[in-house]
Amino acid sequence: MAGEIDAIVTAPLNKAALKAGGINHPGHTEILAETCGISQFAMMLYLPAGDVVQSPHGLGVAHVTLHTSIASVPGLLSQEAIAGKIALVHGFLQQVGCPAPRVAVCALNPHAGEQGLFGDEEARLIGPAVASARQAGVNADGPHPADTLLRRAVSGEFDGVVAMYHDQGHIALKLIAFNRAVNVTLGLPIVRTSPSHGTAFDIAWQGIADSSGLLEAARIAAALAGRKQAAAAETGLA
């Protein structure tokens, strides 16, 4: 935060080991948010543009809830939290050069609730959050059924997606680009990235681990730091 380091790239972190060590945070994201004094933050998996993602600015998928049980997710959702994540995704996409980000929002329930048959979170929380974001000038859309939304985003229809919980966003991106998707923490005053995979204790010390995810995280961190420096120079803050 003093400006001596341009970016942080963190290696995978085992949450159970963190807990065993006496640290009561579920991961890097929450630790860094507290250290930086930030209350509005998000974990995003970002996949740069390429053969897989058709959007010219890549695809970012952020999550309203993070490292928590599935049973706790509905109670943790709020209109304010969802709208806040939409705004963070919109800002990040602008940062990476997308002039008019198209942000889609996942439903929580199958078929986007099927008009209330499968749950009311879409009508009660997610829809109003999307409407609030649109009133604030964000090109937000949804809620959409998650099983088709991620496919549409990969095909280039959207630049960013807001998922309601961890696996809703993670599974799709890890399926199509396991070692290219990079974890980026949104909302911090510093640049922080990480590979999207875990610690893989089962193959430790065997010399067979794939380092490409960590290298991609470092590449994205360098690119984000460069954009941050350029933006600071333009505003006279460098």
C-alpha positions in Angstrom: 0.0 0.0 0.0 3.1 2.2 0.4 3.8 1.8 -3.3 7.0 -0.2 -2.9 5.5 -3.3 -4.6 3.4 -3.0 -7.7 1.4 -6.3 -7.4 1.0 -9.4 -5.3 0.8 -13.0 -6.7 -0.2 -15.5 -4.0 0.3 -19.2 -4.3 -2.6 -21.6 -3.5 -3.7 -21.7 0.1 -5.2 -24.6 2.0 -8.2 -23.3 4.1 -8.1 -26.2 6.6 -4.4 -25.5 7.2 -5.1 -21.8 7.7 -7.7 -22.7 10.3 -5.3 -25.1 12.0 -2.8 -22.3 12.2 -5.2 -20.2 14.2 -6.1 -17.7 11.4 -9.9 -17.3 11.4 -10.2 -16.2 7.8 -11.4 -18.6 5.0 -8.8 -17.4 2.5 -6.5 -14.8 1.0 -9.3 -12.7 -0.3 -10.8 -12.0 3.2 -7.3 -11.6 4.8 -6.3 -9.0 2.2 -9.6 -7.2 2.4 -9.3 -6.8 6.2 -5.6 -5.8 6.0 -6.4 -3.1 3.4 -9.5 -1.9 5.3 -11.9 -2.8 2.6 -15.5 -3.9 3.2 -16.7 -4.1 -0.5 -14.6 -6.7 -2.3 -15.1 -9.7 -4.5 -13.3 -12.7 -5.8 -13.2 -12.9 -9.6 -12.0 -15.6 -11.9 -10.7 -13.8 -15.0 -10.0 -15.5 -18.3 -8.3 -13.3 -20.9 -9.5 -13.1 -24.5 -8.4 -15.9 -26.7 -9.5 -19.1 -28.4 -11.9 -20.0 -25.6 -13.5 -16.7 -24.7 -15.0 -14.7 -27.6 -15.3 -11.4 -25.9 -12.4 -9.1 -27.0 -11.7 -8.1 -23.4 -11.9 -11.6 -21.8 -14.4 -12.8 -19.3 -14.6 -12.1 -15.6 -16.8 -14.1 -13.2 -17.2 -12.7 -9.7 -19.1 -14.2 -6.7 -21.5 -12.6 -4.3 -20.7 -15.2 -1.6 -17.4 -17.0 -1.3 -16.0 -19.6 1.1 -19.2 -20.7 2.8 -21.6 -23.6 2.9 -24.2 -24.0 0.3 -26.8 -24.0 3.0 -25.8 -20.5 4.1 -25.8 -18.9 0.7 -29.5 -17.8 0.5 -29.3 -16.1 3.9 -26.1 -14.2 2.9 -27.6 -12.7 -0.3 -28.9 -9.2 -0.3 -29.8 -6.6 -2.9 -27.0 -4.4 -1.7 -24.4 -7.2 -1.9 -25.4 -8.2 -5.4 -25.5 -4.7 -6.7 -22.0 -4.1 -5.1 -20.5 -7.0 -6.9 -22.1 -5.9 -10.2 -20.4 -2.5 -9.7 -17.0 -4.1 -9.0 -17.2 -6.3 -12.1 -18.1 -3.3 -14.2 -15.2 -1.3 -12.8 -12.7 -4.1 -13.4 -13.8 -4.6 -17.0 -13.3 -0.9 -17.6 -9.9 -1.1 -16.1 -8.9 -3.8 -18.6 -10.0 -1.7 -21.5 -13.6 -2.6 -22.0 -15.4 0.7 -22.7 -19.0 -0.5 -22.2 -19.0 -3.7 -20.1 -21.9 -6.1 -20.5 -22.5 -7.7 -17.1 -24.9 -10.6 -16.7 -26.2 -11.9 -13.3 -26.8 -15.5 -12.5 -30.0 -16.7 -10.8 -29.7 -18.6 -7.6 -32.3 -21.3 -8.4 -32.8 -23.6 -11.4 -34.6 -22.0 -14.3 -34.2 -18.6 -12.6 -36.8 -19.6 -10.1 -39.4 -20.5 -12.7 -41.6 -17.5 -11.8 -41.4 -18.3 -8.1 -42.0 -22.1 -8.3 -38.4 -22.9 -7.3 -37.7 -19.9 -5.0 -38.2 -16.2 -4.7 -34.7 -14.9 -4.5 -34.7 -13.9 -8.2 -37.8 -11.6 -7.8 -37.0 -10.5 -4.3 -33.2 -9.8 -4.4 -31.5 -10.4 -7.7 -33.9 -8.7 -10.0 -34.0 -5.5 -7.9 -30.2 -5.5 -7.7 -29.9 -5.6 -11.4 -32.4 -2.8 -11.8 -30.5 -0.7 -9.3 -27.3 -1.3 -11.2 -28.9 -0.3 -14.5 -30.2 2.9 -12.8 -26.6 3.6 -11.9 -25.5 3.4 -15.5 -24.2 -0.2 -15.6 -25.3 -2.4 -18.6 -26.5 -5.2 -16.3 -28.8 -8.0 -17.3 -30.5 -10.8 -15.4 -31.1 -12.9 -13.5 -30.5 -15.6 -16.0 -30.4 -19.4 -15.4 -26.7 -20.2 -14.6 -26.6 -23.4 -16.7 -27.0 -21.4 -19.9 -25.6 -18.0 -18.9 -22.0 -19.1 -18.6 -22.2 -20.7 -22.1 -23.6 -17.4 -23.5 -20.8 -15.4 -21.8 -18.1 -17.7 -23.1 -19.6 -17.2 -26.6 -19.1 -13.5 -26.3 -22.5 -12.2 -25.4 -21.3 -10.8 -22.1 -18.0 -9.5 -20.7 -18.6 -10.2 -17.1 -20.8 -12.5 -14.9 -21.9 -12.2 -11.3 -22.5 -15.6 -9.7 -24.3 -16.2 -6.5 -21.9 -18.7 -5.0 -18.4 -20.2 -5.4 -19.0 -23.3 -7.5 -21.7 -21.6 -9.7 -18.9 -19.5 -11.2 -15.9 -21.7 -10.7 -17.0 -24.9 -12.3 -17.7 -23.4 -15.7 -14.4 -21.5 -16.0 -12.3 -24.3 -14.7 -13.9 -26.7 -17.1 -13.0 -24.7 -20.1 -9.6 -23.2 -19.0 -8.3 -24.7 -15.8 -4.8 -23.2 -16.0 -5.6 -20.0 -17.7 -8.3 -18.6 -15.4 -6.8 -16.3 -12.8 -8.1 -15.3 -9.4 -8.2 -11.5 -9.1 -9.4 -9.8 -5.9 -11.7 -6.8 -6.8 -12.0 -3.8 -4.6 -8.5 -3.7 -3.1 -6.3 -0.6 -3.4 -3.5 -3.1 -4.5 -3.2 -5.6 -7.4 -3.5 -9.2 -6.2 -3.8 -12.3 -8.3 -3.5 -16.1 -7.7 -3.9 -19.2 -9.8 -7.4 -20.7 -9.7 -6.3 -24.1 -8.5 -5.7 -25.4 -5.0 -2.7 -26.7 -3.1 -2.7 -30.3 -4.5 -1.1 -31.9 -1.4 -1.7 -35.3 -3.1 1.1 -34.6 -5.6 3.4 -32.5 -3.5 7.2 -33.2 -3.9 6.6 -35.5 -6.9 7.9 -33.0 -9.5 4.7 -33.3 -11.6 2.9 -30.1 -10.7 1.9 -27.8 -13.5 3.2 -24.2 -13.0 1.3 -22.6 -15.9 -1.5 -21.4 -13.6 1.0 -19.5 -11.4 2.8 -18.1 -14.4 -0.5 -16.9 -15.9 -1.4 -15.2 -12.5 1.9 -13.4 -12.6 1.3 -12.3 -16.2 -2.1 -10.9 -15.4 -0.7 -9.2 -12.3 1.9 -7.4 -14.3 -0.6 -6.3 -16.9 -3.0 -5.0 -14.2 -0.2 -3.2 -12.5 0.9 -1.6 -15.8 -2.6 -0.4 -16.4 -2.9 1.0 -12.9 0.4 2.9 -13.4 -0.8 4.3 -16.7 -4.1 5.5 -15.2 -2.2 7.1 -12.3 0.1 8.9 -14.8 -2.9 10.2 -16.7 -4.5 11.7 -13.6 -1.2 13.1 -12.3 -1.1 10.8 -9.3 2.0 8.8 -10.3 
